Amino acid sequence: TSRGEIPAKWMRIRPGCSINYQLGGVIVPVVHEILIESSPNEMTEKGDSGSPVVSLDGSVYLGMHIAGGYVERQMAGGNIQREPVAYMIPAYEVLRARNYLGLTGGDEQLLLATDF
């Protein structure tokens, strides 16, 4: 993020995951084909969306952070614990041309081009 790295641990794959976005004061649910849920060491903030998610050594692009929040988990004994959660779009979905208006499945090279 612009605030620095936020270490996180992979938790699970979330196919067909719906996330609520606020657009112009209206809450709009958006269903993503697939998201990766992780448990960050600290809560992400507004403005962190779009940040790259990379491997621990920084050498592999894993995806793009798009949302965060808290989940409530019931612990042994019935206690409820709030834990930070983060969601990312996997890299292969970020780079898939069909996910962009005006591009088709054969246009992936446009998204991977390094000569701008």
C-alpha positions in Angstrom: 0.0 0.0 0.0 1.0 3.6 -0.1 1.5 3.2 3.7 4.0 0.3 3.3 3.8 -3.4 3.3 1.0 -5.3 5.2 2.0 -8.9 5.7 -0.9 -11.4 5.3 -1.5 -15.1 5.4 -3.6 -16.9 2.7 -6.9 -18.2 4.0 -9.1 -19.4 1.2 -10.4 -19.1 -2.4 -13.8 -17.4 -2.6 -15.5 -18.2 -6.0 -18.5 -16.1 -6.7 -17.8 -13.7 -3.8 -20.0 -10.7 -3.5 -18.6 -7.5 -2.0 -20.7 -4.3 -1.3 -19.3 -1.1 -2.7 -20.5 2.4 -1.9 -21.1 4.3 -5.1 -22.6 7.8 -4.8 -24.1 7.1 -1.4 -25.7 3.8 -2.6 -24.5 0.4 -1.6 -24.0 -1.8 -4.7 -23.2 -5.5 -4.4 -20.6 -6.6 -7.0 -20.0 -10.4 -7.6 -16.4 -11.3 -8.5 -15.8 -14.5 -10.4 -13.0 -15.4 -7.9 -11.3 -13.7 -5.0 -8.5 -14.8 -2.6 -9.2 -14.1 1.1 -6.3 -13.5 3.4 -5.7 -12.6 7.0 -3.6 -9.4 7.1 -1.5 -8.5 10.2 -3.4 -5.2 10.3 -6.6 -3.7 8.9 -6.4 -2.4 5.4 -7.8 1.1 4.8 -9.8 3.0 2.1 -7.3 3.9 -0.5 -5.4 0.6 -0.3 -7.5 -0.9 -3.0 -5.5 -1.3 -6.2 -2.3 -2.0 -4.3 -0.3 -4.9 -5.6 -0.1 -8.1 -3.6 3.3 -9.8 -3.9 5.1 -12.8 -2.6 7.1 -12.5 0.6 10.3 -11.8 -1.3 8.5 -9.3 -3.6 9.4 -11.2 -6.8 6.0 -12.6 -7.8 2.9 -10.5 -8.5 0.0 -12.4 -6.9 -2.9 -10.1 -7.5 -4.6 -6.8 -6.7 -6.0 -5.8 -3.3 -9.6 -4.7 -3.6 -11.3 -4.8 -0.2 -10.8 -5.3 3.5 -12.8 -5.4 6.7 -13.4 -7.5 9.7 -14.9 -11.0 10.1 -16.4 -12.3 13.3 -15.3 -15.8 14.3 -16.8 -17.8 17.1 -14.1 -19.1 19.3 -14.2 -22.1 21.7 -16.4 -21.2 24.7 -18.7 -19.0 22.5 -16.6 -15.9 22.5 -16.7 -13.8 19.3 -13.4 -12.5 18.0 -13.1 -9.8 15.2 -10.2 -10.4 12.9 -9.0 -8.3 9.9 -9.7 -9.8 6.5 -8.5 -8.7 3.0 -9.5 -9.7 -0.5 -7.5 -9.7 -3.8 -8.2 -10.4 -7.4 -5.7 -13.1 -8.5 -3.1 -12.0 -11.0 -4.4 -14.2 -13.8 -7.8 -12.4 -13.5 -6.3 -9.0 -13.4 -4.4 -9.8 -16.6 -7.3 -11.6 -18.4 -8.3 -9.4 -21.4 -12.0 -10.5 -21.4 -12.3 -8.7 -18.0 -11.9 -5.3 -19.8 -14.4 -3.5 -22.0 -13.3 -3.5 -25.6 -10.7 -6.3 -25.2 -11.2 -9.9 -26.2 -9.5 -13.2 -25.2 -6.7 -12.7 -27.7 -5.7 -9.3 -26.4 -3.7 -10.4 -23.3 -0.5 -9.2 -24.9 -1.8 -5.6 -24.6 -2.0 -6.0 -20.9 1.4 -7.5 -20.6 3.2 -5.1 -22.9 6.3 -3.4 -21.4 7.0 -0.9 -24.2 4.8 2.1 -23.5 
